[in-house]
């Protein structure tokens, strides 16, 4: 019985998140972790020792040695690094957000399509078991409310809270609502950094659905929740507790108001990053379309940019 050779992979950027990518790859069967790259050579060597692979300080050193890479460098470097690998036909799992702007994002997507390379964008929450359970129960959402709040941490301050946190919920909302986005309004303000640290956005769709998303990285309590209201009832997902609550009207005798039936599903927890990386490897091996492909990541980026533009307009109006 013949076995296919292992898929050769690498990780570019092994900071907080990239390190986990490397360790997960090192455990996967039919995958050979060739090496990791980071401009901080000490960090690269440390993670390489943990994962049992080679280390380089040149972000492009893996070209010619791998079939696929995870790229977890700062967003400002996504375009240059991703395009360099995609141009060589190397498959890419690119951390979110896709790029700093829509032009660079579109060029990354175009390069992947030209080279017939798999491009998966790291919108991790799509692989959250609770989100998958929620999506399976959504029929016709009319109103969505998402909250994503936490305390301040130093990492990811190269982008604002919209690109850091809110973009997760933007991506989920776009996946749940099968309609064109027609209006975006948002407010936000810096608190701990020069960039916006807390923001609220209202998204309106052509079918009448409205979604409100709030994101903060300066809150004293950690909250990760999304609520969905639809004609058939109400669903509420707690990302942290991995509980999915529902309230559904049950018809009683004629002339009586429906009775609200409440229930709670305890979602079987999974490690979303493990599932995301396994899905990426599966797409590469079978040349299938990722759940969050380049165009899906680009749409989330474009809406996040609209939110940022609306916040900038609001701030300018206050100054004016």
C-alpha positions as CSV (number, residue, x, y, z in Angstrom):
1,X,0.0,0.0,0.0
2,X,1.5,3.3,-1.1
3,X,1.4,6.4,1.1
4,X,1.5,10.0,-0.2
5,X,4.6,12.0,0.9
6,X,4.0,14.4,3.8
7,X,3.0,17.9,3.0
8,X,5.9,20.3,3.7
9,X,4.8,23.3,5.7
10,X,6.3,26.3,7.5
11,X,5.3,29.3,9.6
12,X,6.2,32.9,8.9
13,X,6.0,35.0,12.0
14,X,6.1,33.1,15.3
15,X,4.9,35.7,17.8
16,X,1.9,34.9,20.1
17,X,-0.3,33.3,17.4
18,X,2.3,32.0,15.0
19,X,4.0,29.9,17.7
20,X,0.7,28.0,18.2
21,X,0.5,27.4,14.4
22,X,4.0,25.8,14.5
23,X,3.2,23.6,17.5
24,X,0.0,22.4,15.9
25,X,1.7,21.6,12.6
26,X,4.4,19.7,14.5
27,X,1.7,17.3,15.9
28,X,-0.2,16.6,12.6
29,X,0.2,13.3,10.8
30,X,1.1,13.5,7.1
31,X,2.6,17.0,7.7
32,X,6.3,17.9,7.9
33,X,7.0,21.2,9.6
34,X,10.1,22.3,7.7
35,X,10.8,25.4,9.6
36,X,9.8,28.8,11.0
37,X,10.8,32.3,10.1
38,X,10.8,35.5,12.2
39,X,12.8,38.7,12.0
40,X,13.5,38.2,15.7
41,X,16.1,35.4,15.4
42,X,16.0,34.5,19.1
43,X,12.2,34.0,18.9
44,X,12.5,31.9,15.7
45,X,15.1,29.7,17.4
46,X,13.1,29.3,20.5
47,X,9.9,28.2,18.7
48,X,11.9,26.0,16.3
49,X,13.4,24.2,19.3
50,X,9.9,23.6,20.7
51,X,8.5,22.4,17.4
52,X,11.5,20.4,16.3
53,X,12.3,22.2,13.0
54,X,14.7,24.7,11.5
55,X,14.7,28.5,12.0
56,X,15.4,31.5,9.8
57,X,15.2,35.2,10.3
58,X,14.3,35.9,6.6
59,X,10.5,35.9,6.1
60,X,11.0,34.5,2.6
61,X,13.5,31.8,3.5
62,X,10.9,29.0,3.2
63,X,10.3,29.6,-0.6
64,X,11.5,26.6,-2.4
65,X,11.3,24.4,0.7
66,X,7.6,24.1,1.4
67,X,4.2,23.4,-0.2
68,X,2.2,25.6,2.2
69,X,2.7,28.2,4.9
70,X,0.9,30.0,7.7
71,X,1.7,33.7,7.7
72,X,1.2,35.5,11.0
73,X,3.3,38.6,10.5
74,X,2.0,42.1,11.3
75,X,-0.9,43.2,9.0
76,X,1.3,45.8,7.3
77,X,3.5,43.0,5.9
78,X,0.7,40.7,4.8
79,X,0.7,41.9,1.2
80,X,4.5,41.6,0.6
81,X,4.9,38.3,2.3
82,X,1.7,36.6,1.1
83,X,2.2,37.6,-2.5
84,X,5.8,36.4,-2.5
85,X,4.7,32.9,-1.5
86,X,1.5,32.8,-3.6
87,X,3.5,33.9,-6.7
88,X,5.5,30.6,-6.3
89,X,2.3,28.6,-6.1
90,X,2.7,28.0,-2.4
91,X,-0.6,27.6,-0.5
92,X,-1.2,30.2,2.2
93,X,-3.1,30.4,5.5
94,X,-3.0,34.1,6.2
95,X,-4.0,35.5,9.6
96,X,-6.8,38.1,9.7
97,X,-7.3,40.8,8.6
98,X,-6.4,40.0,5.0
99,X,-4.5,43.2,4.5
100,X,-4.3,46.9,5.5
101,X,-6.6,48.1,2.7
102,X,-8.9,46.7,0.0
103,X,-6.4,47.3,-2.8
104,X,-3.7,45.2,-1.2
105,X,-6.4,42.6,-0.2
106,X,-7.7,42.3,-3.7
107,X,-4.1,41.9,-5.1
108,X,-3.5,39.0,-2.6
109,X,-6.7,37.3,-3.7
110,X,-5.9,37.9,-7.4
111,X,-2.4,36.4,-7.0
112,X,-3.8,33.3,-5.3
113,X,-6.4,32.8,-8.1
114,X,-3.8,33.3,-10.9
115,X,-1.5,30.7,-9.4
116,X,-4.4,28.3,-8.4
117,X,-3.1,28.4,-4.9
118,X,-5.2,27.8,-1.8
119,X,-5.7,31.0,0.2
120,X,-7.4,30.7,3.5
121,X,-7.9,33.7,5.8
122,X,-7.6,33.1,9.6
123,X,-11.1,34.1,10.8
124,X,-10.8,31.7,13.6
125,X,-14.3,32.1,15.0
126,X,-15.8,30.3,11.9
127,X,-14.3,27.2,13.4
128,X,-15.7,27.7,16.8
129,X,-18.1,24.8,17.6
130,X,-20.6,27.2,19.1
131,X,-20.7,29.4,15.9
132,X,-21.1,26.3,13.8
133,X,-24.0,25.1,16.0
134,X,-25.6,28.6,15.8
135,X,-25.3,28.8,12.0
136,X,-27.0,25.4,11.6
137,X,-30.0,26.8,13.5
138,X,-30.3,30.1,11.7
139,X,-33.1,30.4,9.1
140,X,-34.1,34.1,8.6
141,X,-32.3,36.4,11.0
142,X,-33.9,39.8,11.4
143,X,-31.8,41.4,14.2
144,X,-28.3,40.4,15.3
145,X,-26.4,41.8,18.3
146,X,-22.7,40.9,18.9
147,X,-20.5,41.9,21.8
148,X,-16.8,41.2,21.9
149,X,-15.0,42.9,24.8
150,X,-11.9,42.3,26.9
151,X,-9.1,43.9,28.8
152,X,-6.1,45.7,27.2
153,X,-3.2,43.6,26.0
154,X,-0.1,44.9,24.2
155,X,-0.2,42.6,21.2
156,X,-2.2,43.5,18.1
157,X,-2.0,47.3,18.8
158,X,-0.7,47.8,15.3
159,X,-4.3,47.8,14.2
160,X,-7.5,49.3,15.8
161,X,-10.2,47.4,17.7
162,X,-12.2,47.0,14.4
163,X,-9.5,45.1,12.6
164,X,-8.4,43.3,15.8
165,X,-11.7,42.2,17.3
166,X,-14.8,43.4,15.6
167,X,-13.8,41.9,12.2
168,X,-14.5,38.5,13.7
169,X,-18.2,39.4,14.3
170,X,-18.4,41.2,11.0
171,X,-17.3,38.0,9.3
172,X,-19.8,35.9,11.3
173,X,-22.7,38.3,10.5
174,X,-21.9,38.4,6.8
175,X,-21.9,34.6,6.9
176,X,-25.4,34.5,8.6
177,X,-27.2,37.2,6.5
178,X,-27.8,36.2,2.8
179,X,-28.3,39.8,1.6
180,X,-26.5,42.8,0.3
181,X,-25.1,45.3,2.9
182,X,-26.6,48.7,2.2
183,X,-25.6,50.9,5.1
184,X,-22.9,51.1,7.7
185,X,-22.9,53.6,10.7
186,X,-20.3,53.5,13.5
187,X,-18.8,55.4,16.4
188,X,-15.6,54.8,18.3
189,X,-12.8,56.3,20.2
190,X,-9.2,55.7,21.3
191,X,-8.6,55.1,25.0
192,X,-5.3,53.4,25.6
193,X,-3.7,53.7,22.2
194,X,-3.6,56.3,19.4
195,X,-6.0,54.0,17.5
196,X,-9.7,53.3,18.2
197,X,-10.0,51.0,21.2
198,X,-13.8,50.8,21.6
199,X,-16.3,50.9,18.8
200,X,-20.0,50.2,17.9
201,X,-21.3,49.6,14.4
202,X,-24.7,49.2,12.9
203,X,-25.0,47.2,9.7
204,X,-28.2,47.3,7.6
205,X,-29.0,44.8,4.8
206,X,-31.2,44.9,1.7
207,X,-33.6,42.4,3.2
208,X,-34.2,44.6,6.3
209,X,-31.9,42.7,8.6
210,X,-30.0,44.9,11.1
211,X,-26.9,43.9,13.0
212,X,-25.2,45.8,15.8
213,X,-21.7,44.9,16.8
214,X,-19.7,46.3,19.8
215,X,-16.0,45.7,20.3
216,X,-13.8,46.8,23.1
217,X,-10.2,46.1,24.2
218,X,-10.4,48.3,27.3
219,X,-13.2,46.6,29.3
220,X,-12.8,45.1,32.8
221,X,-14.8,42.0,31.9
222,X,-14.3,39.6,29.0
223,X,-17.5,39.1,27.0
224,X,-18.0,37.1,23.8
225,X,-21.6,36.8,22.9
226,X,-23.9,37.0,19.8
227,X,-27.7,37.1,19.9
228,X,-29.9,36.4,16.8
229,X,-33.6,37.2,16.6
230,X,-35.7,35.6,13.9
231,X,-39.4,34.9,13.3
232,X,-39.1,31.4,14.7
233,X,-37.4,32.6,17.9
234,X,-34.3,33.8,19.6
235,X,-30.8,32.3,19.8
236,X,-27.9,33.4,22.1
237,X,-24.4,32.0,21.9
238,X,-21.9,32.5,24.7
239,X,-18.5,32.0,23.1
240,X,-16.7,31.6,26.4
241,X,-19.1,29.3,28.1
242,X,-19.9,27.5,24.8
243,X,-23.6,27.5,25.6
244,X,-26.3,28.1,23.0
245,X,-29.6,29.3,24.5
246,X,-32.9,29.4,22.5
247,X,-36.4,30.6,23.0
248,X,-39.0,29.3,20.6
249,X,-42.8,30.1,20.7
250,X,-44.9,26.9,20.9
251,X,-48.5,27.1,19.7
252,X,-51.1,26.2,22.3
253,X,-54.9,25.9,22.0
254,X,-56.7,28.2,19.7
255,X,-57.1,31.7,21.0
256,X,-54.2,31.4,23.5
257,X,-50.9,33.1,23.1
258,X,-48.0,30.8,22.2
259,X,-45.9,29.6,25.1
260,X,-42.2,30.3,25.0
261,X,-40.1,27.2,25.3
262,X,-36.5,27.8,26.5
263,X,-33.6,25.4,26.1
264,X,-29.9,25.3,26.4
265,X,-27.4,23.3,24.3
266,X,-23.9,22.7,25.8
267,X,-21.7,22.8,22.8
268,X,-18.9,20.2,22.7
269,X,-15.8,22.3,22.8
270,X,-13.1,22.0,20.2
271,X,-9.8,23.9,19.7
272,X,-10.7,26.3,16.9
273,X,-7.1,26.9,15.8
274,X,-6.5,23.1,15.5
275,X,-9.7,22.7,13.4
276,X,-8.8,25.8,11.2
277,X,-5.3,24.4,10.5
278,X,-6.6,20.9,9.8
279,X,-9.2,22.4,7.4
280,X,-6.4,24.3,5.6
281,X,-4.3,21.1,5.2
282,X,-7.4,19.2,3.9
283,X,-8.1,22.0,1.4
284,X,-4.5,21.9,0.2
285,X,-4.4,18.1,-0.2
286,X,-7.8,17.9,-2.0
287,X,-7.6,21.3,-3.8
288,X,-11.0,22.4,-2.3
289,X,-12.3,25.8,-1.4
290,X,-11.7,26.9,2.2
291,X,-14.6,27.9,4.4
292,X,-13.0,31.3,4.7
293,X,-11.4,31.8,1.3
294,X,-9.7,35.0,0.0
295,X,-12.9,36.6,-1.3
296,X,-14.7,36.0,2.0
297,X,-11.8,37.5,3.9
298,X,-11.8,40.4,1.4
299,X,-15.5,41.1,2.0
300,X,-15.0,41.2,5.8
301,X,-12.1,43.6,5.3
302,X,-14.1,45.9,3.1
303,X,-16.9,46.1,5.6
304,X,-14.4,46.7,8.4
305,X,-12.9,49.5,6.4
306,X,-16.4,51.0,6.0
307,X,-16.8,50.9,9.8
308,X,-13.5,52.6,10.2
309,X,-14.4,55.3,7.7
310,X,-17.7,55.9,9.5
311,X,-15.9,56.3,12.8
312,X,-13.5,58.7,11.2
313,X,-16.4,60.8,9.8
314,X,-18.0,60.9,13.3
315,X,-14.7,62.0,14.9
316,X,-14.2,64.7,12.3
317,X,-17.7,66.0,12.7
318,X,-17.1,66.3,16.5
319,X,-13.9,68.2,15.9
320,X,-15.5,70.4,13.3
